[in-house]
Amino acid sequence: MSLANFIEADLRGLIDDWAGYALALSQEGSQLTESQLRNSAADVLMSVAADMREAQNSAEQLTKSRGDKDAPHSVFSHVAHRHADDRLSHGFSINDVVAEFRARRATVLRRWQNTSPGRP
């Protein structure tokens, strides 16, 4: 199963894992509700899956992976920026936002690997 298809198929489990981690990161006094955490997670994950399906040549992939300012603007970039701005406005530090994205990536890859046929 492609990674994009897996994200869409396991969206609920991925969101559960992510929301739990984000709640642990959120500081006391944050006005971010679990519902807001979950909605944002769905937006980000679905935009990641859509972004993976967009055709791009090798040069575009390289430019995009480096975050070059001339990189094609994707829906994911817009959603990721909006997500980060929202988290920062609710008391997350930049380190918390980066940690949350890193945890999301690790969760997606771990759960995807666990569903792969022939996994040892």
C-alpha positions as CSV (number, residue, x, y, z in Angstrom):
1,M,0.0,0.0,0.0
2,S,1.3,3.4,-0.9
3,L,2.1,5.8,2.0
4,A,-0.6,8.2,0.8
5,N,-3.2,5.5,0.7
6,F,-2.1,4.3,4.2
7,I,-2.4,7.8,5.7
8,E,-6.0,8.0,4.4
9,A,-6.9,4.5,5.5
10,D,-5.4,4.8,9.0
11,L,-6.4,8.5,9.5
12,R,-8.2,7.8,12.8
13,G,-5.3,5.9,14.4
14,L,-2.8,8.4,13.2
15,I,-4.9,11.3,14.7
16,D,-5.3,9.4,18.0
17,D,-1.5,9.1,18.3
18,W,-0.8,12.6,17.2
19,A,-3.5,14.2,19.4
20,G,-2.2,12.4,22.5
21,Y,1.3,13.7,21.8
22,A,0.2,17.2,21.1
23,L,-1.9,17.3,24.3
24,A,1.2,16.3,26.2
25,L,3.1,19.2,24.6
26,S,0.5,21.8,25.1
27,Q,1.2,24.0,28.1
28,E,-1.1,24.6,31.0
29,G,-3.4,27.5,30.2
30,S,-3.4,26.7,26.5
31,Q,-6.8,27.3,25.0
32,L,-6.3,24.6,22.4
33,T,-9.0,21.9,22.8
34,E,-8.6,18.2,21.9
35,S,-11.1,18.8,19.2
36,Q,-8.9,21.5,17.7
37,L,-5.9,19.3,17.9
38,R,-7.7,16.5,16.1
39,N,-9.1,18.8,13.4
40,S,-5.7,20.3,12.7
41,A,-4.2,16.8,12.5
42,A,-6.7,15.7,9.9
43,D,-6.0,18.7,7.8
44,V,-2.3,18.2,7.9
45,L,-2.4,14.5,7.3
46,M,-4.8,14.8,4.4
47,S,-2.7,17.5,2.8
48,V,0.4,15.4,3.1
49,A,-1.3,12.5,1.3
50,A,-2.6,14.8,-1.4
51,D,0.9,16.4,-1.8
52,M,2.5,12.9,-2.2
53,R,0.2,12.3,-5.2
54,E,1.2,15.4,-7.0
55,A,3.4,14.8,-10.0
56,Q,6.9,16.4,-9.9
57,N,10.1,15.9,-11.7
58,S,13.5,15.3,-10.0
59,A,14.4,19.0,-10.0
60,E,11.1,19.9,-8.4
61,Q,11.5,17.2,-5.8
62,L,15.0,18.5,-4.9
63,T,13.9,22.2,-4.7
64,K,10.9,21.2,-2.6
65,S,12.9,19.0,-0.2
66,R,15.3,21.9,0.4
67,G,12.6,24.4,1.1
68,D,13.9,26.7,-1.6
69,K,11.9,29.9,-2.0
70,D,11.4,29.0,-5.7
71,A,9.8,25.7,-4.8
72,P,6.3,25.2,-6.1
73,H,3.8,26.2,-3.5
74,S,1.8,23.2,-2.4
75,V,-1.4,22.9,-0.4
76,F,0.7,21.1,2.3
77,S,3.0,24.1,2.6
78,H,-0.1,26.4,3.2
79,V,-1.7,23.9,5.7
80,A,1.6,23.4,7.5
81,H,2.2,27.1,7.9
82,R,-1.3,27.7,9.1
83,H,-0.9,24.8,11.6
84,A,2.4,26.2,13.0
85,D,0.9,29.7,13.3
86,D,-2.1,28.3,15.2
87,R,0.1,26.3,17.6
88,L,2.3,29.3,18.3
89,S,-0.7,31.5,18.9
90,H,-1.9,28.9,21.5
91,G,1.3,28.9,23.6
92,F,3.4,26.2,21.8
93,S,7.1,27.1,21.4
94,I,8.8,26.7,18.1
95,N,10.5,23.7,19.6
96,D,7.1,22.2,20.5
97,V,5.9,22.7,16.9
98,V,9.0,21.0,15.4
99,A,8.7,18.2,17.9
100,E,5.1,17.7,17.0
101,F,5.9,17.5,13.3
102,R,8.8,15.1,14.0
103,A,6.5,12.9,16.1
104,R,3.8,12.9,13.4
105,R,6.4,11.8,10.8
106,A,7.7,9.0,13.1
107,T,4.2,7.8,13.9
108,V,3.1,7.6,10.3
109,L,6.2,5.7,9.3
110,R,6.1,3.3,12.3
111,R,2.4,2.5,11.7
112,W,2.9,2.1,8.0
113,Q,5.9,-0.2,8.5
114,N,3.9,-2.3,10.9
115,T,1.3,-2.9,8.2
116,S,3.8,-3.9,5.5
117,P,3.5,-7.5,4.3
118,G,6.6,-9.6,5.0
119,R,7.7,-7.4,7.9
120,P,10.0,-9.3,10.2
